[in-house]
């Protein structure tokens, strides 16, 4: 049984579930350009959507929702008379074009006997392929391990871990080639299956049977003059360019790469080893590659899928990270279309070319993913969490009247006895609300320093009958003259809430309270308890700006 994908494979047995939706190789569109809707000048877009005769679809699996992403016209950024469209791959279920690759490669492996039931799948990725594979593997019952350089956005690794994947981080200095080497090591060591997306022909084939036909189908009778896309693995470039050259030969293929890592432009080729047991993706990293801001683009070698598509590329374009980020932001704010740095780079190149085109020219730019994959990257530098001066001025323009307080019942003898009894019998008691972040602050802090406590959530279901939770709250308010939560008592004394506990610890006033009560705590904690306060809280000095 092969542990990882050989460079040259046969696709003869592949019958993708993407094709099984329809008996034809080009399947019925689920979401195509809105121009298919008939709307009068008096009707709104939402009314047109409501009156659209196409049925909503019911899917038996999340995997059946992959593909058929919308082609959307750019209305404000394109030159007058030039038709510029964007293919919004963020509409795939996991938010990127790589969902297609993930399903195509796994189904190929299943049908050709490379992947055993329950076998672990391992792949190196900048994140999007890993997120797509995590989804596909979950749906099909395979554990998934992702290998990713530590420099890629934090939200990508969090998404994969949320999906149950394990994420192995590599040294950023080892670049993409180091990720590939680590993946091969893990596949061989543990007997895991490695799809090897950079060399896997199924990666290109899935775009040949889905993405390419979708583009032409959505364009209908409108001539497609230019197609702009980038390369990471080369799957989209390879597969879509095959479709265009065979079915739309007049369409010019423009391949975009980072201007500070112009590997195709350099005409220096990557050598691919062919020896038994050798790493098939490259012999050596490419000499002109440099770190760039376009995550998912251009690893530090030219993948074989890109090399095989060279003859179908009509123009190699170049874009810088700053221009890509600026275009992404403009696209969001002018067109309402949210894409990442990679989509911004492709669209920037397409719009630059559009300036040279005559009226009536039609251009498509591929947008590989959503901008939500880039929240921790330079794309969002300058996008603050705090209100701007303008926003503060708007906020101050009205009184910000508070809502009326929650009406509390009067405390009862029973509620007073319950409150006082728990304060008396517990060294530390925290009165809290079950899903209050400030209550979590004090419990997380106490957990960290090893302090035992009793927690009573007065809004718990068990106290809902006869409004008992609010009767306890009324008794507490009568006792402490405090209406907020949490409320913490140590050895019978009220010390305040979450912020009070944090401040007292910082001032070294809480430690003597513990000592006096005979409560043991960790003397090794050297952090700042404000780290446990909600990060959205503007008064939190450790918050994420």
Phi, psi and omega per residue, in radians:
X1 nan 2.231 -3.123
X2 -1.241 2.368 3.112
X3 -1.450 -0.536 -3.137
X4 -2.534 2.906 -2.963
X5 -1.305 2.235 3.029
X6 -1.209 2.767 -3.092
X7 -1.159 -0.708 -3.072
X8 -1.928 2.050 -3.058
X9 -2.311 2.789 3.059
X10 -1.732 2.422 -3.131
X11 -1.868 0.299 -3.015
X12 -1.081 -0.519 -3.078
X13 -1.589 -0.078 -3.032
X14 -1.225 2.174 2.976
X15 -2.312 1.486 -2.998
X16 -1.119 2.579 3.041
X17 -1.127 -0.365 3.051
X18 -1.115 -0.566 3.118
X19 -1.438 -0.507 -3.061
X20 -1.207 -0.155 3.079
X21 -1.115 -0.425 -3.053
X22 -2.594 2.665 -3.139
X23 -1.257 -0.300 -3.108
X24 -1.616 2.754 3.132
X25 -1.264 -0.387 3.035
X26 -1.915 2.005 -2.972
X27 -1.636 2.859 -3.051
X28 -1.121 2.301 -3.073
X29 -1.177 2.459 3.080
X30 -1.659 -0.706 3.125
X31 -2.402 1.935 3.077
X32 -2.229 -3.075 -2.982
X33 -0.971 2.479 -3.007
X34 -1.136 -0.236 -3.127
X35 -1.101 -0.223 3.068
X36 -1.254 -0.250 3.133
X37 -1.538 2.422 3.081
X38 -1.666 2.091 3.134
X39 -2.383 2.324 3.112
X40 -1.375 2.935 -3.125
X41 -1.156 -0.292 -3.126
X42 -1.621 -0.140 -3.093
X43 -1.784 2.655 3.136
X44 -1.541 2.928 3.091
X45 -1.092 -0.709 -3.117
X46 -1.136 -0.595 3.073
X47 -1.166 -0.663 3.093
X48 -1.110 -0.701 3.100
X49 -1.113 -0.759 -3.122
X50 -1.102 -0.574 -3.094
X51 -1.637 0.027 -3.133
X52 -1.110 2.245 -3.061
X53 -1.332 -0.267 -3.128
X54 -1.166 2.365 -3.082
X55 -1.328 2.620 2.934
X56 -1.225 2.595 -3.063
X57 -1.732 2.573 3.005
X58 -1.975 2.176 -3.060
X59 -1.931 2.513 3.120
X60 -1.486 -0.184 3.140
X61 -2.733 2.623 3.071
X62 -1.021 -0.475 -3.103
X63 -1.152 -0.437 3.132
X64 -1.315 -0.124 3.127
X65 -1.644 0.013 3.128
X66 -1.283 2.403 3.094
X67 1.561 -3.046 -3.089
X68 0.974 0.731 3.118
X69 -1.350 2.695 -3.025
X70 -1.320 2.602 2.973
X71 -1.835 2.094 -2.963
X72 -2.107 2.368 -3.126
X73 -1.393 2.440 3.032
X74 -1.524 2.106 -3.005
X75 -1.802 -0.395 -3.033
X76 -2.031 -0.412 -3.032
X77 -1.681 -0.317 -3.065
X78 -1.476 2.639 3.052
X79 -1.064 2.617 -3.119
X80 -1.060 2.295 3.082
X81 1.562 -0.249 3.120
X82 -1.735 2.228 -3.088
X83 -1.590 1.897 3.119
X84 -1.960 2.222 3.136
X85 -2.111 2.696 3.055
X86 -2.166 2.393 3.084
X87 -1.613 1.897 -2.967
X88 -1.563 1.543 -3.105
X89 -1.290 -0.144 3.053
X90 -1.134 -0.245 3.127
X91 -1.354 -0.100 2.980
X92 -1.139 2.723 -2.979
X93 -1.030 -0.591 3.097
X94 -1.775 0.198 2.910
X95 1.551 0.243 3.113
X96 -2.718 2.898 3.107
X97 -1.082 -0.392 -3.057
X98 -1.231 -0.215 3.038
X99 -1.044 -0.621 3.133
X100 -1.106 -0.870 3.130
X101 -0.988 -0.804 -3.062
X102 -1.036 -0.828 -3.133
X103 -1.192 -0.745 -3.117
X104 -1.081 -0.776 -3.103
X105 -1.218 -0.683 3.141
X106 -1.206 -0.738 3.130
X107 -1.152 -0.646 3.076
X108 -1.056 -0.805 -3.106
X109 -1.102 -0.673 3.117
X110 -1.112 -0.793 -3.031
X111 -1.313 -0.363 -3.121
X112 -1.864 0.220 3.005
X113 1.322 0.318 3.141
X114 -1.566 -0.278 -3.043
X115 -2.189 2.057 -3.133
X116 -1.506 2.682 3.087
X117 -0.970 2.251 3.100
X118 1.377 -0.005 -3.123
X119 -1.234 2.512 3.110
X120 -1.290 2.403 3.057
X121 -1.806 2.377 3.100
X122 -2.253 2.407 3.129
X123 -2.655 2.570 3.034
X124 -1.666 2.471 -2.990
X125 -2.861 2.689 2.992
X126 -1.364 -0.130 3.051
X127 2.421 -0.818 -3.044
X128 -1.145 -0.754 3.079
X129 -1.090 -0.711 3.130
X130 -1.092 -0.711 3.122
X131 -1.147 -0.750 3.085
X132 -1.113 -0.745 3.121
X133 -1.158 -0.633 3.096
X134 -1.044 -0.747 3.105
X135 -1.116 -0.885 -3.087
X136 -1.098 -0.773 -3.132
X137 -1.123 -0.656 3.080
X138 -1.089 -0.793 -3.096
X139 -1.148 -0.501 -3.064
X140 -1.829 -0.106 3.040
X141 1.564 0.558 3.085
X142 -2.002 2.308 2.966
X143 -1.117 2.614 -3.112
X144 -2.299 2.367 3.060
X145 -2.136 2.227 3.122
X146 -1.851 2.420 3.019
X147 -1.942 2.145 -3.013
X148 -2.571 2.405 3.077
X149 -1.117 2.503 -3.068
X150 -1.104 -0.323 -3.068
X151 -1.350 -0.246 -3.141
X152 -1.319 2.765 -2.929
X153 -0.983 2.457 -3.070
X154 -1.091 -0.627 -3.090
X155 -1.114 -0.461 3.116
X156 -1.165 -0.792 -3.139
X157 -1.197 -0.598 3.105
X158 -1.150 -0.714 3.111
X159 -1.064 -0.770 -3.140
X160 -1.127 -0.747 3.131
X161 -1.168 -0.605 3.059
X162 -1.074 -0.602 3.110
X163 -1.400 0.012 3.071
X164 1.663 0.023 3.136
X165 -1.360 2.747 2.975
X166 -1.747 2.376 -3.051
X167 -2.056 2.065 3.122
X168 -1.767 2.070 -3.090
X169 -1.630 2.407 3.123
X170 -1.976 2.874 -3.141
X171 -1.139 2.147 3.132
X172 -0.995 -0.506 3.130
X173 -1.145 -0.337 3.120
X174 -1.469 -0.112 3.019
X175 1.036 -2.943 3.134
X176 -1.117 -0.617 3.138
X177 -1.091 -0.612 3.075
X178 -1.164 -0.590 3.072
X179 -1.105 -0.743 -3.141
X180 -1.112 -0.785 -3.137
X181 -1.055 -0.777 3.136
X182 -1.104 -0.684 3.140
X183 -1.126 -0.758 3.113
X184 -1.090 -0.723 3.110
X185 -1.026 -0.814 -3.099
X186 -1.169 -0.696 3.129
X187 -1.076 -0.773 -3.115
X188 -1.256 -0.656 -3.112
X189 -1.178 -0.744 -2.978
X190 -1.867 -0.046 -3.103
X191 1.262 0.524 3.134
X192 -1.501 2.763 3.097
X193 -1.592 2.248 -3.140
X194 -1.975 1.934 3.116
X195 -1.114 -0.481 -3.121
X196 0.962 1.165 -3.025
X197 -1.014 -0.454 -3.088
X198 -1.274 -0.399 -3.111
X199 -2.078 -0.062 -2.994
X200 -1.386 2.020 -3.128
X201 -1.107 -0.423 3.086
X202 -1.112 -0.488 3.074
X203 -1.057 -0.790 3.115
X204 -1.280 -0.684 -3.061
X205 -1.082 -0.653 -3.118
X206 -1.116 -0.557 3.087
X207 -1.368 -0.482 3.081
X208 -1.173 -0.594 -3.098
X209 -1.715 -0.191 -3.138
X210 -2.140 -1.191 -2.983
X211 -1.053 -0.863 -3.127
X212 -1.041 -0.943 3.093
X213 -1.034 -0.603 3.104
X214 -1.064 -0.743 -3.133
X215 -1.047 -0.852 -3.109
X216 -1.206 -0.634 3.136
X217 -1.146 -0.746 3.136
X218 -1.170 -0.607 3.133
X219 -1.235 -0.446 3.109
X220 1.062 -2.177 -3.119
X221 -1.469 -0.111 -3.136
X222 -1.363 2.253 -3.107
X223 -1.219 2.292 3.076
X224 -1.679 1.962 -3.061
X225 -1.554 -0.678 -3.038
X226 -2.462 2.427 3.061
X227 -2.184 2.176 -3.139
X228 -1.930 2.268 3.089
X229 -2.691 2.860 3.136
X230 -1.917 -3.075 3.048
X231 -2.321 2.392 2.958
X232 -2.067 -1.402 2.990
X233 -1.380 -0.463 -3.071
X234 1.692 0.004 -3.096
X235 -1.098 -0.851 3.138
X236 -1.109 -0.840 3.130
X237 -0.982 -0.855 -3.067
X238 -1.143 -0.906 -3.053
X239 -1.200 -0.782 -3.100
X240 -1.211 -0.674 -3.129
X241 -1.123 -0.571 3.067
X242 -1.065 -0.773 -3.136
X243 -1.103 -0.786 -3.083
X244 -1.138 -0.750 -3.093
X245 -1.214 -0.454 3.140
X246 -1.617 -0.586 -3.039
X247 -1.962 -0.296 3.124
X248 -2.492 1.112 -2.966
X249 -1.099 -0.313 3.112
X250 -1.353 -0.250 -3.125
X251 -1.254 2.185 3.115
X252 -1.517 2.319 -3.140
X253 -1.705 2.093 3.123
X254 -1.959 2.048 -3.112
X255 -1.810 2.184 -3.047
X256 -1.796 2.381 3.050
X257 -2.373 2.819 -3.118
X258 -1.087 2.461 -3.104
X259 -1.265 -0.280 3.086
X260 -1.772 0.120 3.042
X261 -2.455 1.024 -2.999
X262 -1.431 1.217 -3.019
X263 -1.204 -0.765 3.106
X264 -1.140 -0.723 -3.135
X265 -1.069 -0.611 -3.080
X266 -1.161 -0.383 -3.089
X267 1.104 0.283 3.018
X268 -1.574 2.078 -3.029
X269 -1.524 2.699 3.007
X270 -1.540 2.351 3.095
X271 -1.604 2.318 -3.085
X272 -1.894 1.992 3.126
X273 -1.106 2.609 3.133
X274 -2.184 0.030 -3.092
X275 -1.250 2.686 3.127
X276 -1.063 2.211 3.103
X277 1.441 -0.110 3.129
X278 -1.366 2.750 3.038
X279 -1.226 2.119 -2.981
X280 -1.425 -0.348 -2.968
X281 -1.233 -0.617 -3.092
X282 -2.899 2.733 3.002
X283 -1.590 -0.798 3.136
X284 -2.422 2.645 3.019
X285 -1.069 2.746 -3.088
X286 -1.329 2.378 -3.026
X287 -1.252 -0.364 -3.106
X288 -1.744 0.034 3.136
X289 -1.220 2.432 3.027
X290 -2.372 2.733 3.081
X291 -1.019 2.396 -3.120
X292 -2.410 2.970 -3.041
X293 -1.567 -0.041 -3.005
X294 -1.647 1.446 -3.053
X295 -1.078 2.316 -3.116
X296 1.661 -0.257 3.096
X297 -1.598 2.731 2.796
X298 0.637 1.398 2.967
X299 -1.155 -3.131 -3.014
X300 -1.492 0.621 2.922
X301 -2.769 2.921 3.080
X302 -1.631 1.913 -3.118
X303 -1.035 2.632 -3.087
X304 -1.083 -0.527 3.109
X305 -1.164 -0.557 3.056
X306 -1.245 -0.790 -3.112
X307 -1.017 -0.681 -3.134
X308 -1.228 -0.327 -3.128
X309 -1.720 0.007 -3.059
X310 -0.926 -0.744 -3.055
X311 -1.171 -0.288 -3.137
X312 -1.686 -0.013 3.112
X313 -1.515 2.159 3.125
X314 -1.543 -0.506 3.136
X315 -2.656 2.388 2.995
X316 -1.759 2.142 -3.126
X317 -1.902 2.836 -3.113
X318 -2.347 2.520 -3.128
X319 -2.548 2.574 3.099
X320 -1.658 2.801 -3.126
X321 -1.072 -0.671 -3.123
X322 -1.111 -0.758 3.133
X323 -1.155 -0.714 3.135
X324 -1.063 -0.789 -3.132
X325 -1.164 -0.713 3.129
X326 -1.111 -0.680 3.135
X327 -1.189 -0.702 3.092
X328 -1.033 -0.761 -3.132
X329 -1.182 -0.735 3.114
X330 -1.113 -0.709 3.120
X331 -1.049 -0.723 3.130
X332 -1.155 -0.748 -3.005
X333 -1.492 -0.366 3.118
X334 -1.775 -0.608 -3.052
X335 -1.938 -0.229 -3.095
X336 1.289 0.393 -3.125
X337 -1.909 2.164 -2.995
X338 -1.832 1.930 3.112
X339 -2.391 2.910 -3.097
X340 -1.525 -2.967 -3.131
X341 -1.066 -0.648 -3.118
X342 -1.117 -0.790 3.096
X343 -1.120 -0.660 3.094
X344 -1.085 -0.682 3.126
X345 -1.154 -0.733 3.130
X346 -1.159 -0.795 -3.131
X347 -1.141 -0.651 3.113
X348 -1.023 -0.746 3.121
X349 -1.168 -0.693 3.132
X350 -1.134 -0.741 -3.131
X351 -1.197 -0.620 3.082
X352 -1.091 -0.743 3.112
X353 -1.191 -0.627 -3.119
X354 -1.040 -0.513 3.127
X355 -1.103 -0.364 -3.113
X356 -1.717 -0.026 -3.014
X357 -1.637 2.674 3.098
X358 -1.417 2.759 3.103
X359 -0.989 2.497 -3.128
X360 1.659 -0.190 3.100
X361 -1.194 2.452 3.124
X362 -2.042 2.306 -3.055
X363 -2.305 2.438 3.006
X364 -2.080 2.352 3.019
X365 -2.049 2.262 3.099
X366 -1.365 2.279 3.013
X367 -1.929 1.809 -2.945
X368 -1.195 -0.501 -3.016
X369 -2.722 -3.012 -3.133
X370 -1.674 2.647 3.112
X371 -1.188 -0.249 3.133
X372 -1.161 -0.264 3.099
X373 -1.345 -0.036 -2.948
X374 -2.172 0.288 -3.039
X375 -1.055 -0.561 -3.108
X376 -1.712 0.252 -3.113
X377 -1.877 3.028 3.109
X378 -1.018 -0.304 3.101
X379 -0.991 -0.562 -3.094
X380 -1.812 0.204 3.009
X381 -1.063 2.369 -3.133
X382 1.539 -0.152 3.053
X383 -1.649 1.721 -2.987
X384 -1.476 2.868 3.047
X385 -1.571 -0.451 -3.132
X386 -1.471 2.768 3.076
X387 -1.171 2.478 3.014
X388 -1.332 2.994 3.108
X389 -1.066 -0.674 3.109
X390 -1.111 -0.744 3.134
X391 -1.156 -0.663 3.082
X392 -1.095 -0.676 3.128
X393 -1.134 -0.713 3.095
X394 -1.123 -0.767 -3.130
X395 -1.065 -0.651 -3.091
X396 -1.361 -0.119 -3.073
X397 -1.329 -0.199 3.064
X398 -2.293 2.857 -2.982
X399 -1.215 -0.298 -3.031
X400 0.987 0.893 -3.096
X401 -1.113 2.348 3.125
X402 -1.303 2.718 3.042
X403 -1.250 2.811 3.111
X404 -1.126 2.592 -3.131
X405 -1.161 2.729 3.070
X406 -1.177 2.172 -3.140
X407 -1.201 2.115 -3.132
X408 -1.748 2.478 3.025
X409 -1.274 2.927 3.046
X410 -1.251 2.569 3.071
X411 -1.186 2.685 3.138
X412 -2.072 2.915 3.084
X413 -1.016 -0.667 -3.135
X414 -1.133 -0.768 -3.105
X415 -1.211 -0.663 3.105
X416 -1.119 -0.730 3.129
X417 -1.134 -0.675 3.128
X418 -1.112 -0.789 -3.111
X419 -1.168 -0.891 -3.089
X420 -1.156 -0.612 3.130
X421 -1.118 -0.741 3.134
X422 -1.232 -0.602 3.083
X423 -1.149 -0.663 -3.084
X424 -1.284 -0.650 -3.010
X425 -1.598 -0.137 -3.123
X426 -2.020 2.273 3.087
X427 -1.002 -0.779 3.059
X428 -2.277 2.205 3.044
X429 -2.249 2.303 3.121
X430 -2.003 2.011 3.038
X431 -1.532 2.192 -2.960
X432 -2.571 3.053 2.981
X433 -1.901 2.496 -2.926
X434 -1.045 -0.700 -3.066
X435 -2.107 0.735 3.110
X436 -1.728 2.163 -3.094
X437 -1.126 -0.542 3.118
X438 -1.253 -0.551 3.046
X439 -1.181 -0.672 3.075
X440 -1.115 -0.533 -3.138
X441 -1.008 -0.892 -3.059
X442 -1.278 -0.627 3.125
X443 -1.216 -0.698 3.099
X444 -1.130 -0.688 3.114
X445 -1.120 -0.838 -3.137
X446 -1.131 -0.649 3.072
X447 -1.057 -0.713 -3.088
X448 -1.148 -0.666 -3.114
X449 -1.633 0.138 3.011
X450 1.284 0.522 -3.121
X451 -1.676 2.158 3.107
X452 -1.343 2.609 -3.122
X453 -2.731 2.807 2.993
X454 -1.854 2.270 -3.125
X455 -2.007 2.281 3.117
X456 -2.146 1.935 3.109
X457 -1.541 1.870 -3.044
X458 -1.251 -0.241 3.090
X459 -1.698 0.222 3.119
X460 -1.135 2.700 -3.094
X461 -0.995 -0.616 -3.074
X462 -1.141 -0.301 3.141
X463 -1.851 0.167 -3.081
X464 -1.330 -0.605 -3.075
X465 -1.129 2.370 3.141
X466 1.061 0.330 3.081
X467 1.081 0.528 -3.068
X468 -1.103 -0.632 -3.137
X469 -1.010 -0.758 3.126
X470 -1.265 -0.465 3.049
X471 -1.199 -0.659 3.034
X472 -1.138 -0.702 3.121
X473 -1.079 -0.716 3.119
X474 -1.115 -0.704 3.117
X475 -1.122 -0.711 3.097
X476 -1.104 -0.776 -3.132
X477 -1.079 -0.709 3.078
X478 -1.076 -0.596 -3.068
X479 -1.392 -0.735 -3.007
X480 -1.832 -0.239 -3.028
X481 1.004 0.554 3.131
X482 -2.203 2.307 -3.086
X483 -1.833 -0.033 -3.079
X484 -1.791 2.946 -3.135
X485 -2.287 2.632 0.121
X486 -1.418 2.918 3.000
X487 -2.213 2.126 -3.006
X488 -1.984 2.298 3.067
X489 -2.064 2.309 3.071
X490 -2.121 2.078 -3.123
X491 0.923 0.721 3.077
X492 1.504 -0.137 -3.099
X493 -1.801 2.372 3.109
X494 -1.374 2.099 -3.125
X495 -1.834 -0.098 3.134
X496 1.976 -2.695 -3.090
X497 -1.899 -2.716 -3.053
X498 -1.140 -0.869 -3.124
X499 -1.108 -0.647 3.123
X500 -1.068 -0.771 3.140
X501 -1.101 -0.725 3.138
X502 -1.108 -0.786 -3.109
X503 -1.152 -0.755 3.136
X504 -1.077 -0.664 3.099
X505 -1.136 -0.778 -3.131
X506 -1.085 -0.606 3.140
X507 -1.511 0.058 -3.118
X508 1.067 0.568 3.086
X509 -1.720 -0.357 -3.118
X510 -1.419 -0.585 -3.103
X511 -1.036 -0.761 3.091
X512 -1.123 -0.525 3.095
X513 -1.135 -0.757 3.069
X514 -1.069 -0.805 -3.096
X515 -1.059 -0.769 -3.115
X516 -1.097 -0.618 -3.115
X517 -1.480 -0.059 -3.130
X518 1.282 0.501 -3.109
X519 -1.727 2.160 3.133
X520 -1.417 2.537 3.116
X521 -2.601 2.837 -3.101
X522 -1.305 2.236 3.059
X523 -1.595 0.000 -3.094
X524 -1.583 -0.240 -3.127
X525 -1.202 2.102 -3.120
X526 -2.049 0.187 -3.112
X527 -1.450 -3.058 3.109
X528 -1.888 2.068 -3.084
X529 -1.057 -0.289 3.062
X530 -1.093 -0.267 3.100
X531 -1.107 -0.337 -3.127
X532 -1.589 -0.171 3.081
X533 -1.227 2.682 3.118
X534 -0.968 2.366 -3.091
X535 -1.255 -0.291 3.102
X536 -1.409 -0.195 -3.050
X537 -1.275 2.037 -3.019
X538 -1.133 -0.441 3.126
X539 -1.408 -0.117 -3.131
X540 -1.366 1.978 -3.101
X541 -1.159 -0.272 -3.122
X542 -1.792 0.210 -3.057
X543 -1.174 2.824 3.064
X544 -1.461 2.047 -3.127
X545 -1.282 nan nan
